[in-house]
Amino acid sequence: MSYRLNGKSVDRRTFLKGGAAAGGAVLGAQVLGAPAVLAADGVTLRYLGTAVNQSADIAKKCKEDTGITIEYIPVTTDEVAKRIITQPNSFDMVDSEYFSLPNLIPSGNLVGMDANKIKYADKLSTVLTKGTVDGKKVGMQGTAPAKVFYLEGEHSTKFAKDQTEWITLIPTTYNADTLGMRPDLIGHEVKHWKALLDPEYKGRTALINVPSIGIMDAAMAIESAGLIKYGDKGNQTKAEIDFTIDTLIKAKKAGQFRAFWTDFNESVNLMASGEVVLQSMWSPAVTAVRSKGIKCAYPGLVEGYRGWASGFGIPKTTRGKKIDAAYDFVNWFLSGWAGAYLNRQGYYSAVLETAKDYMKPYEWAFWMEGKPAAHDIHAPDGTLIEKAGAVRDGGSYAARMGHVACWNSVMEQNEYMVRKWNQFIAA
């Protein structure tokens, strides 16, 4: 689905010339609800990404505040990566996942984002920039964003070991993922990832069919069951991959899995219909099921969470006013409204303090602090998600993001892993 909106864009050169004070004035006007005076008329940004962060509401609000035209190009996670490598001129900006970067950056088709042009660069979440929450290290197995956050230079195809001014992707959203489940159909508490392979749920479980993500959920379950101890679940050796896939094939032939989904809406429908009671799931999908009045849980499991993060990038083919508009859009996106919108779906925003300004205190307390809801909790469209008194599954931001065990990743043996995964799906 595409959304075409007409408007204007801030001139980035003017923003930089005026320094931080000028930037604050521009964004401050937006916060107060007065659209800024913008310079690049009629710019359309072709925004490539999955449907997760793409919203007609965000596009509409962006137009009102900045005049920037957003044209969404919604595709699957794998298709995002393919287009970056093969068709970089088919979009002006991209929302991609950090775990894809080891495959994408060597192509040279993404340029470094200039931190000096990002108003909130020093406010970006430390779990992404440093791998810490409240000063404490989180699990770094897999492609932790902190490992691939900076480039050596604007056009570099190598990641920097230390902080530089060139950022691979400016974060959009991130989360700590676990297993989604139907407590009303299960009838008891589930505490471990190994439940995904438990014969008790034979024929009623599902895995995400994106190899790089699905194999991580599988590894969490297999290790939880005590079948193997991985060196790094996100960077398995060939022998470990073989063991993972063999275990999955045995489970599949025994009838363990009901489905393998690739689309957000598929996961929602599988859970809402009751076809599955336990599966790979994303937090907003859980929210979507709950918005239908159906019980759906997303509990913190003993072994921890699988983390992921996505961010905005710019292809080398974007030029002139398109570059200006892209930076303007990113700065607007980080300024609070969009972050609050996505937080209400169960995501976490890249700059928490700006999003907090656009959330009611009880919303912030529920979503971020893990406190009982003082009032009913509603989705961005007004649909009731939780009644007063409910507590977010997994608790606070610190409890959830601070308990990440591994991150979505691209393995060194990625090609081999994908071949083996496809054997599993075809078995």
C-alpha positions as CSV (number, residue, x, y, z in Angstrom):
1,M,0.0,0.0,0.0
2,S,1.3,3.5,-0.9
3,Y,0.5,6.8,0.8
4,R,1.2,9.9,-1.3
5,L,1.2,13.2,0.6
6,N,2.3,16.5,-0.7
7,G,4.4,19.0,1.2
8,K,7.7,20.6,2.0
9,S,11.0,19.7,3.7
10,V,13.6,21.5,5.9
11,D,16.8,22.5,4.2
12,R,19.5,20.4,5.9
13,R,22.2,22.9,5.1
14,T,20.3,25.7,6.9
15,F,19.9,23.4,9.9
16,L,23.6,22.7,10.1
17,K,24.6,26.3,9.5
18,G,22.6,27.4,12.5
19,G,24.0,24.6,14.7
20,A,22.1,22.8,17.5
21,A,20.2,25.9,18.4
22,A,18.6,26.2,15.0
23,G,17.8,22.5,15.0
24,G,16.2,22.9,18.3
25,A,14.1,25.8,17.1
26,V,12.9,23.8,14.1
27,L,12.0,20.7,16.0
28,G,10.6,22.7,18.9
29,A,8.1,24.3,16.6
30,Q,7.0,20.8,15.6
31,V,6.6,19.7,19.3
32,L,4.4,22.7,19.9
33,G,2.2,21.6,16.9
34,A,3.3,24.4,14.5
35,P,4.8,23.0,11.3
36,A,8.2,24.3,10.6
37,V,9.0,26.6,7.6
38,L,10.4,24.1,5.1
39,A,12.6,24.7,2.1
40,A,12.5,21.6,-0.2
41,D,9.1,21.8,-1.9
42,G,7.4,18.7,-3.3
43,V,10.0,16.1,-2.2
44,T,8.7,12.5,-2.1
45,L,10.6,9.9,-0.1
46,R,10.2,6.4,-1.3
47,Y,10.4,4.5,2.0
48,L,11.4,0.8,1.7
49,G,10.8,-1.5,4.6
50,T,8.5,-4.1,6.2
51,A,5.0,-3.1,7.1
52,V,5.9,-3.1,10.8
53,N,7.0,0.5,11.1
54,Q,4.9,1.8,8.1
55,S,1.8,3.5,9.2
56,A,-0.7,5.8,7.4
57,D,-1.0,7.7,10.7
58,I,2.8,8.3,10.9
59,A,2.8,9.4,7.3
60,K,-0.1,11.8,7.9
61,K,1.5,13.3,11.0
62,C,4.9,13.7,9.3
63,K,3.2,15.6,6.5
64,E,1.4,17.9,9.0
65,D,4.6,18.6,10.9
66,T,7.2,18.7,8.2
67,G,5.5,18.6,4.8
68,I,7.5,15.6,3.7
69,T,5.8,13.2,1.3
70,I,6.1,9.6,2.3
71,E,5.5,6.8,-0.2
72,Y,5.7,3.4,1.5
73,I,7.1,0.4,-0.3
74,P,6.2,-2.5,2.0
75,V,8.0,-5.8,1.4
76,T,9.2,-8.8,3.5
77,T,12.4,-8.7,5.6
78,D,14.3,-10.8,3.0
79,E,13.1,-8.6,0.1
80,V,14.4,-5.5,1.9
81,A,17.9,-6.9,1.8
82,K,17.6,-8.1,-1.8
83,R,16.5,-4.6,-3.0
84,I,19.4,-2.9,-1.2
85,I,21.9,-5.1,-3.0
86,T,20.2,-5.3,-6.4
87,Q,18.0,-2.2,-6.8
88,P,19.4,0.6,-4.6
89,N,17.9,3.2,-6.9
90,S,14.4,1.9,-6.4
91,F,14.0,3.7,-3.0
92,D,15.3,6.8,-1.3
93,M,15.5,5.6,2.3
94,V,15.2,2.2,3.9
95,D,14.2,0.7,7.2
96,S,16.3,-2.4,7.6
97,E,17.4,-4.6,10.5
98,Y,20.8,-4.5,12.0
99,F,21.3,-8.2,11.6
100,S,21.2,-7.8,7.8
101,L,24.1,-5.3,7.8
102,P,27.0,-7.9,7.6
103,N,25.5,-8.8,4.2
104,L,24.5,-5.3,3.1
105,I,27.5,-3.1,4.0
106,P,30.0,-5.0,1.9
107,S,27.9,-4.1,-1.2
108,G,28.7,-0.4,-0.8
109,N,25.1,0.4,-1.5
110,L,24.4,2.0,1.8
111,V,26.3,5.2,2.9
112,G,27.0,6.1,6.5
113,M,24.5,8.4,8.2
114,D,26.2,11.6,9.5
115,A,25.8,11.7,13.2
116,N,26.4,15.5,13.1
117,K,23.1,15.9,11.2
118,I,21.1,13.8,13.7
119,K,19.7,16.0,16.4
120,Y,19.3,13.2,19.0
121,A,22.5,11.2,18.1
122,D,23.7,11.4,21.7
123,K,20.3,10.3,23.0
124,L,20.1,7.0,21.1
125,S,19.4,4.0,23.4
126,T,22.6,2.6,24.9
127,V,21.4,-1.0,24.4
128,L,21.9,-0.3,20.7
129,T,25.0,1.9,20.8
130,K,26.9,0.2,23.6
131,G,25.1,-3.0,24.4
132,T,24.1,-1.9,27.9
133,V,21.0,-1.2,29.9
134,D,21.4,1.0,33.0
135,G,25.2,0.5,32.7
136,K,24.9,-3.3,32.7
137,K,25.9,-5.5,29.7
138,V,23.3,-7.5,27.9
139,G,23.8,-10.7,25.9
140,M,25.8,-10.1,22.8
141,Q,25.4,-13.4,21.0
142,G,24.4,-12.9,17.3
143,T,24.6,-9.6,15.5
144,A,24.2,-7.2,18.4
145,P,23.6,-3.7,17.0
146,A,26.5,-2.4,19.0
147,K,28.8,-4.6,16.9
148,V,27.7,-3.0,13.6
149,F,26.6,0.5,14.6
150,Y,29.4,2.5,13.2
151,L,31.3,2.6,9.9
152,E,35.0,3.6,9.4
153,G,33.9,6.3,6.9
154,E,30.9,7.6,5.0
155,H,31.5,5.2,2.1
156,S,33.2,2.5,4.0
157,T,32.3,-1.1,3.6
158,K,33.8,-2.0,7.0
159,F,32.4,-1.6,10.5
160,A,34.3,0.5,13.0
161,K,35.4,-1.0,16.2
162,D,34.9,2.2,18.1
163,Q,32.4,5.1,17.8
164,T,32.7,7.3,14.7
165,E,30.5,10.0,13.2
166,W,29.2,7.6,10.6
167,I,26.3,5.5,11.7
168,T,25.1,2.4,9.7
169,L,21.4,2.8,10.5
170,I,19.7,5.4,12.7
171,P,17.4,3.3,15.0
172,T,13.7,3.2,14.4
173,T,12.4,0.5,16.7
174,Y,13.8,-2.5,18.7
175,N,12.4,-5.1,21.0
176,A,13.0,-8.1,23.1
177,D,11.1,-11.0,21.5
178,T,9.9,-14.2,23.1
179,L,7.2,-16.7,22.4
180,G,3.6,-15.7,21.9
181,M,1.0,-18.0,23.4
182,R,-2.7,-18.4,24.1
183,P,-3.0,-18.9,27.9
184,D,-6.7,-19.6,27.7
185,L,-6.0,-22.6,25.4
186,I,-2.8,-23.8,27.2
187,G,-4.2,-23.7,30.7
188,H,-1.0,-23.3,32.7
189,E,2.1,-21.1,32.8
190,V,4.9,-21.5,30.3
191,K,8.4,-20.6,31.6
192,H,10.9,-21.9,29.1
193,W,11.7,-21.7,25.4
194,K,11.8,-25.6,25.2
195,A,7.9,-25.5,25.2
196,L,8.2,-24.8,21.4
197,L,9.3,-28.4,21.0
198,D,7.2,-29.9,23.8
199,P,5.0,-32.8,22.5
200,E,2.2,-31.4,24.7
201,Y,1.7,-28.7,22.0
202,K,2.0,-31.1,19.0
203,G,0.5,-29.7,15.9
204,R,-0.2,-26.3,17.6
205,T,3.1,-24.5,17.4
206,A,4.6,-22.3,14.7
207,L,7.9,-20.9,13.7
208,I,8.8,-17.8,11.7
209,N,10.0,-18.8,8.2
210,V,12.8,-16.2,7.9
211,P,15.9,-18.4,8.2
212,S,18.0,-15.9,10.1
213,I,15.3,-15.4,12.7
214,G,13.7,-18.8,12.8
215,I,16.9,-20.6,13.5
216,M,17.5,-18.3,16.5
217,D,14.1,-19.2,18.0
218,A,14.8,-22.8,17.3
219,A,18.3,-22.6,19.0
220,M,16.8,-20.9,22.1
221,A,14.3,-23.8,22.3
222,I,16.9,-26.5,21.6
223,E,19.4,-25.2,24.1
224,S,16.6,-24.7,26.7
225,A,15.7,-28.4,26.3
226,G,19.3,-29.3,27.2
227,L,20.0,-30.9,23.9
228,I,23.1,-28.8,23.1
229,K,25.1,-25.8,24.4
230,Y,25.9,-23.4,21.6
231,G,29.1,-21.4,21.4
232,D,27.0,-18.6,19.9
233,K,23.4,-19.2,18.9
234,G,23.7,-16.4,16.4
235,N,26.9,-17.7,14.8
236,Q,26.6,-21.4,14.7
237,T,29.3,-23.7,13.3
238,K,28.4,-26.1,10.5
239,A,28.1,-28.9,13.1
240,E,25.8,-26.9,15.3
241,I,23.7,-25.9,12.3
242,D,23.4,-29.6,11.3
243,F,22.3,-30.4,14.9
244,T,19.7,-27.6,14.9
245,I,18.2,-28.6,11.6
246,D,18.2,-32.3,12.3
247,T,16.4,-31.6,15.6
248,L,13.8,-29.4,13.8
249,I,13.2,-32.0,11.0
250,K,12.6,-34.7,13.6
251,A,10.1,-32.5,15.3
252,K,8.4,-31.6,12.1
253,K,8.1,-35.2,11.0
254,A,6.6,-35.9,14.4
255,G,3.9,-33.3,13.7
256,Q,5.1,-30.7,16.1
257,F,4.5,-27.6,13.9
258,R,1.2,-26.3,12.5
259,A,2.7,-23.6,10.3
260,F,5.7,-21.6,9.3
261,W,4.8,-17.9,8.8
262,T,6.6,-15.2,7.0
263,D,4.1,-12.3,7.3
264,F,3.1,-10.3,10.4
265,N,-0.6,-10.8,9.7
266,E,-0.1,-14.5,9.3
267,S,1.1,-14.8,12.8
268,V,-1.8,-12.7,14.1
269,N,-4.3,-14.9,12.3
270,L,-2.7,-18.2,13.4
271,M,-2.9,-17.1,17.0
272,A,-6.3,-15.4,16.9
273,S,-7.9,-18.4,15.2
274,G,-6.5,-20.8,17.8
275,E,-4.8,-22.8,15.1
276,V,-1.6,-22.4,17.2
277,V,-1.3,-21.9,20.9
278,L,2.5,-21.1,21.0
279,Q,4.7,-19.7,18.3
280,S,7.4,-17.3,17.2
281,M,5.8,-13.8,17.5
282,W,6.5,-10.1,17.6
283,S,5.2,-7.9,20.3
284,P,2.9,-5.8,18.1
285,A,1.3,-9.0,16.7
286,V,0.5,-9.9,20.3
287,T,-1.1,-6.5,20.7
288,A,-3.1,-7.0,17.5
289,V,-4.5,-10.3,18.8
290,R,-5.4,-8.7,22.1
291,S,-7.1,-5.8,20.3
292,K,-9.5,-8.4,19.0
293,G,-10.5,-9.3,22.6
294,I,-8.6,-12.5,22.5
295,K,-6.2,-13.5,25.3
296,C,-2.6,-13.6,24.1
297,A,0.5,-13.6,26.4
298,Y,4.1,-12.7,25.7
299,P,5.9,-13.7,28.9
300,G,9.5,-13.3,29.9
301,L,11.1,-16.8,29.7
302,V,13.8,-18.0,32.0
303,E,16.5,-18.2,29.3
304,G,16.0,-14.6,28.2
305,Y,14.9,-12.8,25.1
306,R,15.9,-12.7,21.5
307,G,16.6,-9.1,20.7
308,W,16.3,-7.2,17.4
309,A,16.5,-3.7,16.1
310,S,15.8,-1.8,12.8
311,G,17.0,1.5,11.6
312,F,16.9,4.1,8.8
313,G,19.6,3.9,6.1
314,I,20.2,5.9,2.9
315,P,21.4,4.2,-0.4
316,K,24.3,5.7,-2.3
317,T,21.9,6.6,-5.1
318,T,19.9,9.2,-3.1
319,R,20.9,12.7,-4.1
320,G,20.2,16.4,-3.5
321,K,16.9,17.4,-1.9
322,K,16.1,13.7,-1.3
323,I,19.1,13.6,1.1
324,D,17.9,16.7,2.8
325,A,14.4,15.3,3.2
326,A,15.7,12.0,4.5
327,Y,17.6,13.6,7.3
328,D,14.7,15.9,8.1
329,F,12.4,12.8,8.3
330,V,14.8,10.9,10.6
331,N,15.0,13.9,12.9
332,W,11.3,14.2,13.0
333,F,10.9,10.5,13.6
334,L,13.2,10.7,16.6
335,S,11.5,13.8,18.0
336,G,8.8,11.9,19.9
337,W,5.4,11.5,18.2
338,A,6.3,8.5,16.1
339,G,8.2,6.9,19.0
340,A,5.2,7.2,21.3
341,Y,3.0,5.8,18.5
342,L,5.1,2.7,18.1
343,N,5.7,2.3,21.9
344,R,1.9,2.0,22.2
345,Q,2.2,-1.1,20.0
346,G,4.7,-2.7,22.3
347,Y,7.9,-1.6,20.5
348,Y,10.7,0.5,22.0
349,S,11.6,3.8,20.5
350,A,15.2,4.9,19.8
351,V,15.0,8.0,21.9
352,L,13.0,7.2,24.9
353,E,12.9,10.7,26.5
354,T,11.3,12.4,23.5
355,A,8.7,9.6,23.1
356,K,7.8,10.0,26.8
357,D,6.7,13.6,26.1
358,Y,4.0,12.3,23.8
359,M,2.7,9.6,26.2
360,K,0.4,10.0,29.1
361,P,2.1,9.2,32.5
362,Y,0.0,6.1,33.0
363,E,0.9,4.9,29.4
364,W,4.6,5.4,30.1
365,A,4.2,3.6,33.5
366,F,2.6,0.6,31.9
367,W,4.7,0.2,28.8
368,M,8.1,1.3,30.1
369,E,8.1,0.9,33.9
370,G,6.2,-2.4,34.2
371,K,3.7,-0.8,36.5
372,P,0.0,-1.8,36.7
373,A,-2.1,0.2,34.3
374,A,-3.8,3.0,36.2
375,H,-6.3,3.3,33.4
376,D,-7.4,1.2,30.4
377,I,-4.6,0.8,27.8
378,H,-5.5,1.4,24.2
379,A,-3.8,0.8,20.9
380,P,-2.9,3.8,18.7
381,D,-6.3,3.4,16.9
382,G,-8.1,3.5,20.2
383,T,-8.8,-0.2,20.5
384,L,-8.8,-1.5,24.0
385,I,-5.6,-3.7,24.7
386,E,-5.6,-4.0,28.4
387,K,-7.9,-3.1,31.2
388,A,-6.8,-1.0,34.2
389,G,-4.7,-3.1,36.6
390,A,-3.0,-5.1,33.9
391,V,0.8,-5.4,33.9
392,R,2.9,-5.6,30.7
393,D,4.2,-9.2,30.1
394,G,7.9,-9.3,31.1
395,G,7.7,-6.1,33.1
396,S,9.8,-2.9,32.6
397,Y,12.1,-1.8,29.8
398,A,15.1,-2.7,32.0
399,A,13.7,-6.1,32.9
400,R,13.0,-6.9,29.2
401,M,15.9,-5.3,27.3
402,G,18.3,-6.0,30.1
403,H,17.5,-9.8,29.8
404,V,18.3,-10.1,26.1
405,A,20.3,-13.4,25.6
406,C,21.0,-13.1,21.9
407,W,20.2,-10.9,18.8
408,N,19.0,-11.6,15.3
409,S,22.0,-12.3,13.2
410,V,23.7,-13.3,10.0
411,M,26.0,-16.2,10.6
412,E,29.5,-16.6,9.1
413,Q,28.0,-19.9,7.7
414,N,24.9,-18.0,6.5
415,E,24.7,-19.6,3.0
416,Y,25.1,-23.1,4.5
417,M,22.5,-22.3,7.2
418,V,19.9,-21.0,4.6
419,R,20.4,-24.2,2.5
420,K,19.9,-26.4,5.6
421,W,16.9,-24.3,6.7
422,N,15.2,-24.7,3.3
423,Q,15.8,-28.5,3.7
424,F,13.9,-28.3,7.0
425,I,11.0,-26.4,5.4
426,A,10.8,-28.8,2.5
427,A,11.1,-31.9,4.7
